[in-house]
């Protein structure tokens, strides 16, 4: 098999191993037109200054000894199998880089023989790039759960970011769909990477030329919609991961039905892309706006409202907190107002110190007034025609046009009854399914809201800097 055939197979197989939000677009190439929205092989990340960085996204091998029911590369699936030799992958990456097609590499792999064997091949390819080819671009590697600690440690010193896929939100879901994998095997390298990053930070403080260990941190990914976990369970898990392992990002992947199985949604069902989008919005609120998972969802209401974003939904259900007077409200309170983001909250604080703000002035500094107007006053006055009652506010936020537009999206959440599974108990996230994540590791606080004046990135998918 020539290198082009290998690239075609291994880049296509890598498209399901995501570390960025889904585009929701499935437009393929057409005769007479340029471009293909579904082509695999090159994906994109964003640098701290907003530049878009192209990454070669491939698998080291699509051969795998595991039989995960949701995976396109599982051992029982009849599909062409191939692998890159370490030098083949290094040569291919440099060829793409020299032609200015890419600026970095995103590398994952199926488990070939065993985790150690696979990690050794990945490490050899990355070492060739760094030491023989002197490649200084961005490299993100998916760590293979079960690989030895020494291999994980060595990999951390030659890549920019490492990630370990948690796969599914609960241990019970993992046992059902990926019985050959274990939660402990997944969490062990995650804990090692977290400790390595923390230790390396101390070393760099003493010796600024010390080698850097995973300088862009670590992330993880979980599949949404393959098993019947609620948004409450998913967000509680994400919150625990941020606290315990200091992750840079938790990625959510809307399950794309690709195989028929009694334990999986029908292949005729659409991926829950809108649910994935709402989870990202909630995740953003937890990371940058000071929200806790328990404020956005609860055991009584375990799933988010898909018709309205979680910040607006929280505000409508807590009208006692509003209206907020923008001329005097502290920064943390402004962050909770729909339509006011991190940058606009900072601008409000800066602007009101030397001038009198008006509703028109708020619009000019970046406040989305069509949402914020229902929750703020300016010098004691509300915006004209605003009625601050929950029903009226909700009606204003959800115009008829928006409702019609959103109902066209097949965002149907998976129903537990369709899978023939027992309803999961919410308490499991606090006991059996959650304790293994945090036992034996110190609890750090959730990331604080972005402080005034701090640099803030609007978007970072692979998150070189977040």
C-alpha positions as CSV (number, residue, x, y, z in Angstrom):
1,X,0.0,0.0,0.0
2,X,1.5,3.4,-1.0
3,X,1.7,6.4,1.2
4,X,-1.2,8.2,-0.4
5,X,-3.5,5.2,0.2
6,X,-2.4,5.1,3.8
7,X,-3.0,8.8,4.3
8,X,-6.5,8.5,2.8
9,X,-7.4,5.7,5.1
10,X,-5.8,7.0,8.3
11,X,-6.9,10.6,7.9
12,X,-10.5,9.5,7.3
13,X,-10.4,7.2,10.3
14,X,-9.1,10.1,12.5
15,X,-12.1,12.4,11.7
16,X,-14.2,10.7,14.5
17,X,-11.5,11.3,17.1
18,X,-12.3,15.0,17.6
19,X,-10.9,17.6,19.8
20,X,-13.0,20.5,18.5
21,X,-16.6,21.4,18.3
22,X,-18.7,19.9,15.5
23,X,-19.3,22.1,12.5
24,X,-22.7,20.6,11.8
25,X,-22.0,20.8,8.1
26,X,-22.0,17.6,5.9
27,X,-21.7,19.2,2.4
28,X,-19.4,17.0,0.3
29,X,-17.6,17.9,-2.9
30,X,-19.6,18.6,-6.1
31,X,-18.6,18.6,-9.7
32,X,-17.6,22.0,-11.0
33,X,-17.2,23.4,-7.5
34,X,-14.1,24.0,-5.3
35,X,-13.8,22.6,-1.8
36,X,-15.3,19.8,0.3
37,X,-16.7,20.5,3.8
38,X,-16.4,16.8,4.8
39,X,-12.9,16.0,3.7
40,X,-10.6,14.7,6.4
41,X,-6.9,15.1,6.9
42,X,-6.4,18.7,7.9
43,X,-8.1,20.3,10.9
44,X,-7.7,23.7,12.5
45,X,-6.7,25.2,15.8
46,X,-6.4,28.8,17.0
47,X,-3.4,30.5,18.5
48,X,-3.4,33.1,21.3
49,X,-3.4,36.0,18.9
50,X,-6.4,34.6,16.9
51,X,-4.5,33.1,14.0
52,X,-5.9,29.9,12.5
53,X,-3.4,27.1,12.6
54,X,-3.8,24.1,10.2
55,X,-2.9,20.7,11.7
56,X,-2.3,17.4,9.9
57,X,-4.8,15.1,11.7
58,X,-4.1,11.3,11.3
59,X,-4.0,8.1,13.1
60,X,-0.7,6.2,13.6
61,X,-2.8,3.0,12.9
62,X,-6.4,2.2,12.4
63,X,-5.8,-1.4,13.5
64,X,-7.1,-1.9,17.1
65,X,-7.3,-4.8,19.5
66,X,-10.3,-3.3,21.3
67,X,-13.9,-3.8,20.2
68,X,-15.6,-0.6,21.4
69,X,-19.2,-0.7,20.0
70,X,-19.3,3.0,19.1
71,X,-15.9,3.1,17.3
72,X,-15.4,3.0,13.5
73,X,-12.0,1.3,14.0
74,X,-13.1,-1.5,16.4
75,X,-11.6,-4.9,15.8
76,X,-14.8,-6.6,14.7
77,X,-15.5,-4.1,11.9
78,X,-14.6,-5.2,8.3
79,X,-12.6,-2.2,7.1
80,X,-9.2,-1.8,5.4
81,X,-6.4,-1.7,8.0
82,X,-3.0,0.0,7.7
83,X,-0.4,1.8,9.8
84,X,2.3,4.4,9.3
85,X,5.9,3.5,10.1
86,X,7.4,6.2,12.3
87,X,9.6,7.6,9.6
88,X,6.8,7.5,7.0
89,X,4.7,9.8,9.3
90,X,7.6,12.1,10.1
91,X,8.4,12.4,6.3
92,X,4.8,13.0,5.5
93,X,4.4,15.7,8.2
94,X,7.5,17.5,6.9
95,X,6.4,17.3,3.3
96,X,3.1,18.9,4.2
97,X,4.8,21.5,6.3
98,X,7.3,22.5,3.6
99,X,4.5,23.0,1.2
100,X,2.8,25.3,3.7
101,X,-0.2,23.0,4.0
102,X,0.1,22.6,7.8
103,X,1.7,24.2,10.8
104,X,1.4,21.3,13.2
105,X,0.4,17.7,13.8
106,X,-2.5,16.1,15.7
107,X,-1.8,12.4,16.2
108,X,-3.9,9.6,17.6
109,X,-4.0,5.9,17.0
110,X,-5.8,2.6,17.4
111,X,-4.3,0.2,19.9
112,X,-1.9,-1.9,17.8
113,X,-0.9,-5.1,19.7
114,X,-0.9,-3.3,23.1
115,X,-0.8,0.3,24.5
116,X,3.0,0.3,25.1
117,X,3.8,-0.9,21.6
118,X,1.5,1.8,20.1
119,X,3.0,4.6,22.3
120,X,6.5,3.5,21.4
121,X,5.8,3.9,17.7
122,X,4.1,7.3,18.2
123,X,7.0,8.5,20.4
124,X,9.5,7.4,17.8
125,X,7.7,9.4,15.1
126,X,7.5,12.5,17.3
127,X,11.2,12.2,18.3
128,X,12.2,11.9,14.7
129,X,10.3,15.1,13.9
130,X,11.7,17.0,16.9
131,X,15.4,15.8,16.9
132,X,16.3,14.7,13.4
133,X,14.0,17.0,11.3
134,X,14.2,19.9,13.9
135,X,10.4,20.4,13.6
136,X,9.3,23.2,15.9
137,X,5.6,23.3,15.1
138,X,2.7,22.5,17.4
139,X,2.1,18.8,18.2
140,X,-0.9,17.4,20.0
141,X,-0.9,13.7,20.9
142,X,-3.7,11.5,22.2
143,X,-2.1,9.3,24.9
144,X,-3.0,5.6,24.8
145,X,-4.6,4.6,28.2
146,X,-2.7,1.7,29.7
147,X,0.7,2.8,28.4
148,X,3.7,2.8,30.8
149,X,4.5,5.8,32.9
150,X,7.9,6.2,31.4
151,X,6.5,6.4,27.9
152,X,3.9,9.0,29.0
153,X,6.7,11.0,30.7
154,X,9.0,11.0,27.6
155,X,6.1,11.9,25.3
156,X,5.3,14.9,27.5
157,X,8.7,16.5,26.9
158,X,8.4,16.4,23.0
159,X,4.8,17.5,22.4
160,X,2.9,20.7,23.2
161,X,-0.4,19.2,24.3
162,X,-1.4,15.7,25.5
163,X,-4.9,14.4,26.0
164,X,-6.5,11.2,27.2
165,X,-10.0,10.4,26.0
166,X,-12.4,9.7,28.8
167,X,-14.7,8.3,26.1
168,X,-18.0,8.1,28.1
169,X,-19.3,10.0,31.1
170,X,-19.8,7.1,33.4
171,X,-18.1,3.8,34.3
172,X,-21.4,1.9,33.6
173,X,-21.5,3.4,30.1
174,X,-17.9,2.4,29.6
175,X,-18.6,-1.2,30.8
176,X,-21.5,-1.4,28.4
177,X,-19.9,-0.1,25.2
178,X,-16.2,-0.5,25.8
179,X,-15.8,-3.4,28.2
180,X,-12.1,-3.9,27.4
181,X,-11.3,-0.4,28.8
182,X,-11.4,0.6,32.4
183,X,-11.9,4.0,34.1
184,X,-8.7,3.5,36.2
185,X,-6.6,2.9,33.1
186,X,-8.0,6.1,31.6
187,X,-7.5,8.3,34.7
188,X,-4.0,7.1,35.5
189,X,-2.2,8.8,32.6
190,X,-4.5,11.9,33.1
191,X,-3.3,12.1,36.7
192,X,0.3,11.6,35.7
193,X,0.1,14.4,33.1
194,X,-1.5,16.7,35.6
195,X,1.2,16.1,38.2
196,X,3.9,16.4,35.5
197,X,2.6,19.8,34.4
198,X,2.5,21.0,38.0
199,X,6.0,19.7,38.8
200,X,7.4,21.2,35.6
201,X,5.9,24.6,36.4
202,X,8.0,24.6,39.7
203,X,11.1,23.5,37.8
204,X,10.7,26.3,35.3
205,X,10.3,28.8,38.1
206,X,13.8,27.7,39.4
207,X,15.5,27.0,36.0
208,X,14.0,28.9,33.1
209,X,15.8,26.7,30.6
210,X,14.5,23.5,32.0
211,X,12.7,21.3,29.4
212,X,9.0,21.9,29.2
213,X,6.5,19.2,29.9
214,X,3.3,19.5,27.8
215,X,3.4,23.3,27.9
216,X,-0.1,23.6,26.4
217,X,-1.5,21.3,29.1
218,X,-4.0,18.5,28.6
219,X,-7.5,18.0,27.4
220,X,-10.0,15.2,27.1
221,X,-13.0,14.2,25.1
222,X,-16.3,12.4,25.9
223,X,-19.0,11.1,23.6
224,X,-22.5,12.6,24.1
225,X,-25.6,10.7,23.0
226,X,-24.3,7.2,22.8
227,X,-25.4,6.4,26.3
228,X,-28.3,7.9,28.3
229,X,-26.4,10.1,30.8
230,X,-28.0,13.4,31.5
231,X,-26.5,16.9,31.1
232,X,-26.3,17.1,34.9
233,X,-24.0,14.0,35.0
234,X,-21.9,15.3,32.1
235,X,-21.4,18.8,33.5
236,X,-20.7,17.5,37.0
237,X,-18.0,15.2,35.6
238,X,-16.5,18.1,33.6
239,X,-16.4,20.2,36.7
240,X,-14.7,17.5,38.6
241,X,-12.1,17.0,35.9
242,X,-11.3,20.7,35.8
243,X,-10.9,20.7,39.6
244,X,-8.8,17.6,39.9
245,X,-6.6,17.5,36.8
246,X,-6.5,21.2,35.8
247,X,-7.6,20.4,32.3
248,X,-7.4,23.1,29.7
249,X,-10.5,21.9,27.9
250,X,-13.2,19.2,28.0
251,X,-14.4,18.5,24.5
252,X,-17.8,17.0,23.8
253,X,-18.4,14.9,20.7
254,X,-22.0,14.4,19.5
255,X,-22.3,10.7,18.8
256,X,-22.6,10.0,15.1
257,X,-24.5,6.8,14.5
258,X,-22.2,4.7,12.2
259,X,-22.9,1.1,13.4
260,X,-26.0,-0.9,14.1
261,X,-26.1,-2.2,17.7
262,X,-28.9,-2.9,20.2
263,X,-27.1,-0.7,22.8
264,X,-26.6,2.3,20.4
265,X,-29.0,4.8,18.8
266,X,-30.3,3.9,15.4
267,X,-28.1,4.7,12.4
268,X,-31.1,6.7,11.1
269,X,-31.0,9.1,14.0
270,X,-29.2,12.4,13.7
271,X,-26.3,13.4,15.9
272,X,-27.4,15.6,18.9
273,X,-25.4,18.6,17.6
274,X,-27.6,21.2,19.3
275,X,-27.1,19.4,22.6
276,X,-23.4,19.3,22.1
277,X,-23.5,23.1,21.4
278,X,-25.4,23.7,24.7
279,X,-22.9,21.7,26.6
280,X,-20.1,23.8,25.2
281,X,-21.9,26.9,26.2
282,X,-22.4,25.6,29.7
283,X,-18.7,24.6,29.8
284,X,-17.7,28.1,28.8
285,X,-19.9,29.5,31.6
286,X,-18.1,27.3,34.1
287,X,-14.7,28.2,32.9
288,X,-14.9,31.9,32.3
289,X,-18.1,33.2,34.0
290,X,-17.9,31.7,37.5
291,X,-21.0,29.4,37.1
292,X,-21.1,26.0,38.8
293,X,-22.7,23.0,37.2
294,X,-25.3,22.8,39.9
295,X,-26.6,26.3,38.9
296,X,-27.2,25.3,35.3
297,X,-28.7,21.9,35.8
298,X,-30.0,19.9,38.8
299,X,-31.2,16.4,39.7
300,X,-34.8,17.7,39.3
301,X,-34.0,19.2,35.8
302,X,-31.1,17.1,34.7
303,X,-31.1,18.3,31.0
304,X,-30.7,21.7,29.6
305,X,-33.4,23.5,27.6
306,X,-32.3,23.2,23.9
307,X,-34.5,26.1,22.8
308,X,-32.5,28.7,24.8
309,X,-28.9,29.1,25.8
310,X,-28.0,28.1,29.4
311,X,-27.1,31.6,30.5
312,X,-30.4,33.0,29.4
313,X,-32.2,30.0,30.9
314,X,-30.5,30.6,34.3
315,X,-31.4,34.3,34.2
316,X,-35.1,33.7,33.4
317,X,-35.3,31.3,36.3
318,X,-33.6,33.7,38.7
319,X,-35.4,37.0,37.9
320,X,-35.0,37.9,41.6
321,X,-31.3,38.6,40.8
322,X,-32.4,41.3,38.2
323,X,-32.4,44.0,37.0
324,X,-28.7,44.8,37.4
325,X,-27.7,48.4,37.5
326,X,-24.8,48.6,35.1
327,X,-23.4,51.9,36.5
328,X,-22.7,50.2,39.9
329,X,-22.8,46.4,39.5
330,X,-19.5,44.6,40.3
331,X,-17.7,42.7,37.6
332,X,-18.8,39.3,38.7
333,X,-22.4,40.3,38.7
334,X,-22.1,41.8,35.2
335,X,-20.8,38.5,33.9
336,X,-24.1,36.8,34.8
337,X,-26.1,39.1,32.6
338,X,-27.2,37.6,29.3
339,X,-25.7,39.6,26.4
340,X,-22.7,40.7,28.5
341,X,-19.5,38.8,28.0
342,X,-16.0,39.0,29.5
343,X,-14.8,41.8,27.2
344,X,-17.9,43.8,27.4
345,X,-18.0,43.5,31.2
346,X,-14.4,44.8,31.3
347,X,-15.3,47.7,29.0
348,X,-18.3,48.6,31.1
349,X,-16.1,48.9,34.2
350,X,-13.5,50.9,32.4
351,X,-16.0,53.2,30.6
352,X,-18.3,54.0,33.5
353,X,-15.3,55.3,35.5
354,X,-15.0,58.4,33.3
355,X,-18.4,58.8,31.4
356,X,-22.1,58.2,31.9
357,X,-23.3,55.1,30.2
358,X,-26.5,54.9,28.2
359,X,-28.2,52.0,26.4
360,X,-26.8,53.2,23.1
361,X,-23.4,53.5,24.6
362,X,-23.6,49.9,25.9
363,X,-24.4,48.7,22.4
364,X,-21.3,50.5,21.1
365,X,-19.0,48.8,23.5
366,X,-20.1,45.3,22.6
367,X,-23.1,44.5,24.8
368,X,-25.7,42.4,22.9
369,X,-28.6,44.7,23.9
370,X,-31.4,42.5,22.4
371,X,-30.7,40.1,25.3
372,X,-29.2,42.3,28.0
373,X,-32.1,44.8,27.9
374,X,-34.4,42.5,29.8
375,X,-31.9,42.2,32.8
376,X,-30.3,45.6,33.3
377,X,-31.1,49.2,34.2
378,X,-29.0,52.2,33.2
379,X,-29.2,55.1,35.8
380,X,-32.2,53.4,37.3
381,X,-34.1,53.2,34.0
382,X,-35.1,50.2,31.9
383,X,-35.0,50.2,28.1
384,X,-38.2,51.2,26.5
385,X,-41.0,48.6,26.0
386,X,-39.3,46.1,28.4
387,X,-41.5,44.2,30.8
388,X,-39.5,42.4,33.4
389,X,-41.7,39.4,33.9
390,X,-40.4,35.9,33.3
391,X,-43.0,35.1,30.6
392,X,-42.5,38.4,28.8
393,X,-38.7,38.1,29.0
394,X,-38.8,34.5,27.6
395,X,-41.1,35.6,24.8
396,X,-38.7,38.4,23.9
397,X,-35.7,36.2,24.0
398,X,-37.3,33.5,21.9
399,X,-38.8,35.3,18.9
400,X,-41.0,33.3,16.6
401,X,-38.4,33.3,13.9
402,X,-35.8,31.8,16.2
403,X,-38.2,29.1,17.4
404,X,-39.0,28.1,13.8
405,X,-35.3,28.1,12.9
406,X,-34.4,25.9,15.8
407,X,-37.2,23.4,15.3
408,X,-35.7,22.5,11.9
409,X,-32.6,21.1,13.7
410,X,-33.0,17.5,14.7
411,X,-31.7,17.9,18.2
412,X,-33.7,15.1,19.7
413,X,-32.1,13.9,22.9
414,X,-31.6,10.2,23.3
415,X,-34.5,8.6,25.2
416,X,-33.5,6.0,27.8
417,X,-36.4,3.7,26.8
418,X,-35.2,3.4,23.3
419,X,-32.0,1.7,24.5
420,X,-33.8,-0.8,26.8
421,X,-31.5,0.3,29.7
422,X,-32.4,1.1,33.2
423,X,-32.5,4.8,34.1
424,X,-29.1,5.9,35.5
425,X,-29.2,7.1,39.1
426,X,-27.9,10.6,39.6
427,X,-26.4,9.6,42.9
428,X,-23.8,7.5,41.1
429,X,-22.0,10.6,39.9
430,X,-21.4,11.4,43.6
431,X,-20.3,8.0,44.6
432,X,-19.2,5.1,42.5
433,X,-18.8,6.8,39.1
434,X,-17.2,9.9,40.4
435,X,-15.1,8.9,43.4
436,X,-12.5,7.2,41.2
437,X,-11.8,10.5,39.5
438,X,-10.9,12.4,42.6
439,X,-9.7,9.9,45.2
440,X,-6.2,10.5,46.3
441,X,-5.7,13.8,44.5
442,X,-6.0,17.3,46.0
443,X,-9.1,19.3,45.1
444,X,-8.3,22.5,43.3
445,X,-10.8,25.3,43.0
446,X,-12.7,25.7,39.7
447,X,-11.1,28.3,37.4
448,X,-12.1,31.8,38.7
449,X,-14.0,34.2,36.4
450,X,-11.6,35.9,34.0
451,X,-10.2,38.9,36.0
452,X,-10.4,42.4,34.8
453,X,-7.7,43.3,32.4
454,X,-6.6,39.8,31.7
455,X,-6.1,38.5,28.2
456,X,-9.0,36.5,27.0
457,X,-9.3,34.3,23.9
458,X,-12.6,34.2,22.1
459,X,-12.1,30.8,20.7
460,X,-9.5,28.1,20.9
461,X,-10.5,24.6,19.7
462,X,-7.4,22.6,20.2
463,X,-6.5,25.3,22.7
464,X,-2.8,26.0,22.3
465,X,-3.4,28.8,24.7
466,X,-6.7,29.1,26.6
